[in-house]
């Protein structure tokens, strides 16, 4: 029977933090105990602020313990798109901060001594079609020009050095990126936040936020939490707590599977360099070996419309077998889903609205960026120049036809599926 819980939880299951609400006014309330909120809480607590972190579920319960554990530095618009949209100076600055987010993540893991299978041995982006490879190579050359990025453009044979599959025509090999165990990282951050003096209460859902003369009242099922400042760090799990954000952030489901334990020698032939991988299709697949080298994990969007977990697992297993025919008989023993968060500009955002601070919208690539912007948001709350970022003041548009439910996603996914099938 397939387990419908994240494989990652076998090593680091989120834990309850059963505490009462503080009776006095806290300096900062953080809503959301994922990578963003916990990194922000650590920075704030270490700066001497009283910090209370609330989460509807448990610390790290959402995307922070459900993602693929891929530590990357590429933003959806690409360096070409960033320069086109914001000009060369600002576009390059934004891209460089994405690179800096990995250095920040490494520093946090080292400083807090978080054992989370962290490795920066690079990533592979294989191309399914030659035209995909051509556009990927063009973008890689721009990264080399504007960011001094060291990457390899690979042909059909060279890409097999990193992935034991005949599916791809080539790819891009990236350095200075890599992977980690997402649930171990989340659990380590929660421990670090508590050690720094932050107060975690989870589960404890924030139901309503009201502005007051001295800050904010946060209504919860346990009572009212009073705070001078608030950081919203819910990403794809904010629901209708802040309507301004609800109209601008789209929660989009993503599902992952993990195979049963396999022969480690077989896994090593599929991933000769142990790099994590994301392919070039519109309905992309991202996949990797488990940190212990005994399983293969793959994620993506397995169905256009909602489907039972077993059907989603079967669809993703079909993709896995297409990539690795050797895994045709391998069983799937875990399937789980979570939400990534997109803004309409497909860029992370950081800012304030009516006094509420927020950081979110990582477009499925937030393992490093989420913690980095949570850290930056904390410095902005503290009024320190270290909080300045190239993401400050970026557009954060809404759409008149959107109010929190991305009803139009199935139409987009149908289009993407057709393009993948026809090779567009």
ZAMARGU-4260 file (C-alpha; in steps of 0.2 Angstrom, whole numbers, plus 5000, padded with zeros to 4 digits):
<rodrens>
0) 5000/5000/5000 | 5006/5017/4995 | 5009/5029/5010 | 5002/5046/5007 | 5014/5055/5018
5) 5031/5063/5013 | 5045/5051/5012 | 5056/5065/5020 | 5045/5063/5036 | 5053/5045/5039
10) 5069/5054/5045 | 5061/5071/5051 | 5043/5072/5055 | 5036/5089/5060 | 5032/5090/5078
15) 5019/5099/5088 | 5024/5115/5098 | 5011/5116/5111 | 5013/5132/5120 | 5000/5145/5126
20) 4999/5163/5118 | 5010/5176/5127 | 5000/5187/5138 | 5010/5203/5134 | 5013/5212/5118
25) 5027/5203/5107 | 5039/5213/5096 | 5035/5202/5081 | 5022/5189/5077 | 5027/5178/5062
30) 5013/5169/5053 | 5020/5153/5045 | 5033/5141/5052 | 5041/5136/5036 | 5058/5141/5029
35) 5053/5160/5027 | 5046/5162/5044 | 5059/5152/5054 | 5074/5161/5046 | 5065/5177/5049
40) 5062/5172/5067 | 5080/5167/5070 | 5086/5184/5064 | 5074/5193/5074 | 5077/5183/5090
45) 5096/5185/5089 | 5093/5203/5087 | 5085/5204/5104 | 5066/5205/5099 | 5053/5194/5107
50) 5046/5183/5093 | 5031/5172/5092 | 5029/5160/5077 | 5011/5153/5073 | 5007/5140/5060
55) 4990/5132/5056 | 4999/5115/5056 | 5016/5110/5063 | 5033/5119/5060 | 5038/5114/5042
60) 5022/5105/5038 | 5019/5113/5022 | 5030/5115/5007 | 5045/5116/5018 | 5045/5097/5021
65) 5037/5092/5005 | 5048/5099/4992 | 5061/5091/4982 | 5076/5098/4992 | 5084/5106/4977
70) 5094/5121/4981 | 5095/5132/4965 | 5098/5150/4960 | 5088/5152/4944 | 5073/5163/4943
75) 5058/5159/4931 | 5061/5175/4920 | 5079/5170/4917 | 5093/5183/4916 | 5087/5188/4899
80) 5069/5191/4905 | 5075/5201/4920 | 5086/5212/4910 | 5072/5215/4897 | 5059/5219/4911
85) 5070/5229/4923 | 5085/5235/4913 | 5103/5228/4914 | 5108/5235/4931 | 5092/5230/4941
90) 5090/5213/4932 | 5108/5208/4935 | 5106/5213/4954 | 5090/5203/4956 | 5099/5188/4948
95) 5114/5190/4959 | 5104/5190/4975 | 5097/5173/4969 | 5115/5167/4969 | 5118/5175/4986
100) 5103/5165/4993 | 5113/5149/4992 | 5128/5157/5001 | 5116/5162/5015 | 5108/5145/5016
105) 5125/5137/5018 | 5130/5149/5031 | 5114/5146/5041 | 5116/5127/5040 | 5134/5129/5046
110) 5131/5141/5060 | 5116/5132/5067 | 5124/5115/5064 | 5109/5108/5055 | 5112/5090/5049
115) 5102/5090/5033 | 5112/5081/5020 | 5117/5097/5012 | 5128/5096/4996 | 5133/5109/4983
120) 5138/5097/4969 | 5128/5105/4956 | 5112/5102/4946 | 5107/5096/4929 | 5094/5103/4917
125) 5092/5091/4903 | 5083/5095/4887 | 5070/5084/4879 | 5070/5093/4862 | 5084/5102/4852
130) 5075/5118/4852 | 5074/5117/4871 | 5093/5115/4872 | 5095/5129/4860 | 5086/5141/4871
135) 5094/5134/4887 | 5111/5136/4879 | 5107/5154/4875 | 5102/5158/4892 | 5117/5149/4899
140) 5128/5160/4889 | 5120/5176/4896 | 5123/5170/4913 | 5141/5167/4909 | 5142/5185/4902
145) 5132/5194/4915 | 5134/5184/4931 | 5151/5175/4927 | 5142/5159/4929 | 5152/5143/4926
150) 5141/5130/4917 | 5143/5116/4904 | 5132/5115/4889 | 5131/5096/4886 | 5126/5086/4870
155) 5117/5070/4869 | 5131/5059/4875 | 5139/5071/4888 | 5122/5073/4897 | 5123/5054/4901
160) 5138/5058/4912 | 5125/5065/4925 | 5109/5055/4921 | 5108/5037/4915 | 5094/5040/4902
165) 5093/5040/4883 | 5078/5052/4884 | 5088/5069/4882 | 5096/5078/4868 | 5108/5087/4879
170) 5107/5099/4894 | 5115/5112/4905 | 5126/5107/4920 | 5127/5120/4934 | 5139/5121/4948
175) 5137/5129/4965 | 5120/5122/4967 | 5114/5106/4974 | 5102/5098/4987 | 5097/5095/5005
180) 5085/5085/5015 | 5070/5097/5016 | 5062/5090/5032 | 5078/5089/5041 | 5082/5107/5036
185) 5065/5113/5042 | 5066/5104/5059 | 5084/5111/5061 | 5077/5128/5058 | 5063/5126/5071
190) 5076/5120/5084 | 5087/5135/5080 | 5073/5147/5081 | 5068/5140/5098 | 5087/5141/5104
195) 5088/5159/5098 | 5073/5163/5110 | 5058/5163/5097 | 5042/5156/5104 | 5033/5143/5092
200) 5015/5138/5094 | 5009/5125/5081 | 4996/5121/5077 | 4988/5138/5080 | 4979/5145/5065
205) 4979/5164/5063 | 4961/5168/5059 | 4961/5187/5057 | 4973/5202/5059 | 4967/5218/5065
210) 4977/5234/5065 | 4977/5244/5082 | 4985/5260/5089 | 5000/5250/5095 | 5002/5237/5082
215) 4991/5222/5078 | 4979/5210/5086 | 4980/5192/5079 | 4964/5182/5082 | 4968/5163/5084
220) 4959/5148/5091 | 4968/5150/5107 | 4964/5169/5109 | 4972/5185/5104 | 4990/5188/5101
225) 4996/5206/5102 | 5011/5211/5092 | 5020/5227/5087 | 5025/5220/5070 | 5019/5205/5059
230) 5028/5195/5046 | 5017/5185/5034 | 5027/5170/5029 | 5013/5158/5023 | 5018/5157/5004
235) 5005/5145/4996 | 4996/5142/5012 | 4989/5159/5016 | 4971/5156/5011 | 4961/5172/5015
240) 4970/5179/5030 | 4977/5194/5020 | 4965/5198/5005 | 4979/5209/4997 | 4990/5194/4996
245) 4976/5182/4992 | 4973/5192/4976 | 4991/5191/4971 | 4998/5174/4976 | 4992/5158/4967
250) 4994/5141/4977 | 4998/5128/4964 | 4999/5110/4968 | 5014/5099/4965 | 5015/5080/4969
255) 5030/5069/4973 | 5033/5050/4973 | 5047/5040/4981 | 5051/5022/4975 | 5053/5007/4987
260) 5071/5004/4992 | 5082/4999/4977 | 5099/4992/4974 | 5111/5007/4978 | 5122/5001/4963
265) 5106/5003/4952 | 5103/5021/4959 | 5121/5025/4956 | 5120/5020/4937 | 5105/5032/4935
270) 5113/5046/4944 | 5132/5044/4941 | 5136/5061/4949 | 5122/5062/4962 | 5116/5078/4955
275) 5098/5084/4956 | 5088/5086/4940 | 5074/5096/4932 | 5070/5094/4914 | 5064/5106/4901
280) 5046/5101/4898 | 5032/5113/4901 | 5025/5100/4912 | 5042/5097/4920 | 5048/5083/4930
285) 5061/5086/4944 | 5069/5071/4951 | 5084/5065/4962 | 5091/5051/4972 | 5087/5050/4990
290) 5101/5056/5001 | 5105/5038/5006 | 5106/5033/4988 | 5093/5019/4990 | 5077/5027/4982
295) 5073/5038/4967 | 5061/5053/4970 | 5052/5062/4956 | 5040/5077/4957 | 5028/5086/4945
300) 5010/5090/4941 | 5003/5072/4938 | 4985/5077/4932 | 4976/5092/4925 | 4961/5090/4937
305) 4961/5083/4955 | 4964/5065/4956 | 4966/5051/4969 | 4983/5049/4977 | 4985/5032/4969
310) 4981/5039/4951 | 4994/5053/4954 | 5007/5041/4959 | 5003/5030/4944 | 5005/5045/4932
315) 5021/5050/4940 | 5028/5032/4940 | 5024/5032/4921 | 5035/5048/4919 | 5049/5040/4929
320) 5049/5024/4919 | 5049/5035/4903 | 5065/5043/4910 | 5072/5027/4917 | 5065/5011/4909
325) 5076/5001/4921 | 5063/5006/4935 | 5048/4999/4926 | 5046/4986/4940 | 5051/4997/4954
330) 5036/5000/4966 | 5031/5017/4973 | 5029/5017/4992 | 5026/5036/4995 | 5015/5049/4986
335) 5012/5066/4993 | 5007/5084/4988 | 5010/5102/4993 | 5008/5120/4987 | 5020/5131/4978
340) 5016/5149/4976 | 5017/5160/4961 | 5014/5178/4958 | 5008/5184/4941 | 5026/5191/4937
345) 5033/5174/4943 | 5046/5182/4954 | 5048/5181/4973 | 5041/5196/4982 | 5045/5205/4998
350) 5037/5221/5005 | 5024/5228/5016 | 5005/5232/5015 | 4996/5242/5028 | 5010/5239/5040
355) 5011/5220/5038 | 5028/5213/5031 | 5028/5199/5019 | 5040/5188/5009 | 5033/5174/4997
360) 5030/5169/4979 | 5045/5158/4976 | 5038/5149/4960 | 5043/5132/4965 | 5061/5136/4968
365) 5061/5143/4986 | 5073/5131/4996 | 5086/5145/4996 | 5076/5160/4991 | 5063/5158/5005
370) 5075/5158/5019 | 5085/5172/5012 | 5070/5184/5010 | 5064/5179/5027 | 5080/5185/5034
375) 5079/5201/5023 | 5062/5204/5029 | 5068/5202/5047 | 5081/5216/5045 | 5068/5227/5037
380) 5057/5225/5052 | 5072/5229/5062 | 5075/5245/5052 | 5093/5240/5047 | 5101/5243/5030
385) 5105/5224/5029 | 5087/5222/5024 | 5089/5231/5007 | 5087/5220/4992 | 5085/5221/4974
390) 5068/5214/4976 | 5062/5229/4985 | 5048/5238/4976 | 5046/5226/4962 | 5029/5225/4954
395) 5016/5214/4963 | 5001/5214/4952 | 4984/5207/4954 | 4971/5202/4941 | 4953/5207/4941
400) 4948/5189/4937 | 4958/5181/4952 | 4953/5181/4970 | 4962/5167/4978 | 4956/5152/4967
405) 4967/5149/4952 | 4952/5142/4942 | 4962/5145/4925 | 4976/5133/4929 | 4968/5118/4921
410) 4967/5127/4905 | 4985/5132/4906 | 4990/5114/4910 | 4980/5108/4895 | 4990/5120/4884
415) 5006/5114/4891 | 5002/5096/4890 | 4998/5098/4871 | 5014/5108/4868 | 5024/5094/4877
420) 5015/5081/4867 | 5017/5089/4850 | 5035/5095/4853 | 5032/5113/4853
</rodrens>
